[in-house]
Amino acid sequence: MIHLLALLIALFSTMPILTLFFFMAIFRITMAKRRAAFGLAIDITTLFAVLSAAALALHIWHRTLFGPILLIILFVAFIFTIISWRKKDDFKVKRLFRGIWRLNFLVFMVLDSFLYIYGLMIEGLHRI
């Protein structure tokens, strides 16, 4: 059982798109609202997308990039907060954090895609 759990965590942290589909399928079955199920799946997948970006960067460049990743998260939070504040003078903190978290999902899924493509190209060039 522990081996299966370790395998799932390893798979989810290296392939966050599979994580999204897995949790979306589970939550669509167990929850009545599709939109809420999709949002919850995104919320869970965001953590795995961040871990995946860190693992891919470590594999490609052989250095940990947790510092720059934290800076990216803080920069996204700063920009999202400024935009929310400009649109509305008063905003709800819970809604703001949810928006920041989901925007980070988009940022890190795009970053993961670029890192996968870059990593495949670099590995292909090393093998030639």
C-alpha positions in Angstrom: 0.0 0.0 0.0 2.8 2.4 0.9 4.5 1.5 -2.4 1.4 2.4 -4.4 1.1 5.7 -2.5 4.7 6.5 -3.2 4.2 5.6 -6.9 1.1 7.9 -7.2 2.9 10.8 -5.5 5.9 10.4 -7.9 3.6 10.2 -10.9 1.6 13.2 -9.8 4.7 15.3 -9.1 6.3 14.6 -12.5 3.1 14.7 -14.6 0.8 17.4 -13.2 -1.6 17.2 -16.1 -2.3 13.6 -15.2 -2.9 14.8 -11.6 -5.5 17.3 -12.9 -7.3 14.6 -14.9 -7.2 12.1 -12.1 -8.6 14.5 -9.4 -11.1 16.0 -11.9 -12.5 12.5 -12.6 -12.7 11.7 -8.9 -14.4 15.0 -7.9 -16.8 14.9 -10.8 -18.1 11.6 -9.5 -18.2 12.6 -5.9 -19.4 16.2 -6.2 -22.6 17.6 -7.6 -21.2 20.8 -9.0 -18.9 20.4 -12.0 -17.4 23.9 -11.6 -16.6 23.2 -7.9 -15.0 19.9 -8.8 -12.8 21.5 -11.5 -11.7 24.2 -9.1 -10.8 21.8 -6.4 -8.9 19.6 -8.9 -7.0 22.8 -9.9 -6.3 23.7 -6.3 -4.7 20.3 -5.6 -2.8 20.2 -8.9 -1.2 23.5 -8.3 1.1 22.1 -5.6 2.1 19.3 -7.9 2.8 21.7 -10.8 5.1 23.7 -8.5 7.0 20.6 -7.4 7.2 19.4 -11.0 8.7 22.7 -12.2 11.3 22.4 -9.4 12.1 18.8 -10.2 12.4 19.5 -13.9 14.7 22.5 -13.3 16.9 20.3 -11.0 17.1 17.6 -13.6 17.9 20.0 -16.5 20.3 22.4 -14.8 21.4 20.4 -11.7 20.5 23.1 -9.3 17.6 23.7 -7.1 15.4 26.7 -8.0 13.2 26.9 -5.0 14.3 30.6 -4.5 13.3 31.7 -8.0 10.1 29.6 -7.8 9.1 31.4 -4.6 9.9 34.7 -6.2 7.6 33.8 -9.1 4.8 32.9 -6.7 5.2 36.2 -4.8 5.4 38.2 -8.0 2.2 36.6 -9.3 0.6 37.3 -5.9 1.7 41.0 -6.0 0.5 41.6 -9.6 -2.9 39.8 -8.9 -3.4 41.9 -5.7 -2.6 45.1 -7.5 -5.1 44.3 -10.3 -7.8 43.3 -7.8 -7.2 46.4 -5.7 -7.5 48.6 -8.9 -10.7 46.9 -9.9 -12.3 47.1 -6.5 -11.1 49.2 -3.6 -12.3 46.5 -1.1 -11.6 42.8 -1.8 -12.1 39.6 0.1 -8.9 37.9 1.2 -10.1 34.4 0.7 -11.2 35.1 -2.9 -7.9 36.9 -3.5 -5.8 33.9 -2.3 -7.9 31.5 -4.4 -7.3 33.7 -7.5 -3.6 33.9 -6.8 -3.4 30.1 -6.3 -5.3 29.5 -9.5 -3.2 32.0 -11.5 -0.1 30.2 -10.2 -1.6 27.0 -11.6 -1.7 28.6 -15.1 1.8 30.0 -14.7 3.4 26.7 -13.5 1.5 24.5 -16.0 2.9 26.7 -18.8 6.3 26.6 -17.2 6.1 22.9 -16.9 5.3 22.6 -20.6 8.2 24.7 -21.6 10.6 22.8 -19.3 9.4 19.5 -20.6 10.0 20.6 -24.2 13.4 22.2 -23.3 14.5 19.1 -21.4 13.6 16.8 -24.3 15.5 19.0 -26.7 18.5 19.2 -24.5 18.5 15.4 -23.9 18.1 14.8 -27.6 21.0 17.0 -28.4 23.2 15.3 -25.9 22.5 11.9 -27.4 23.5 13.0 -30.9 
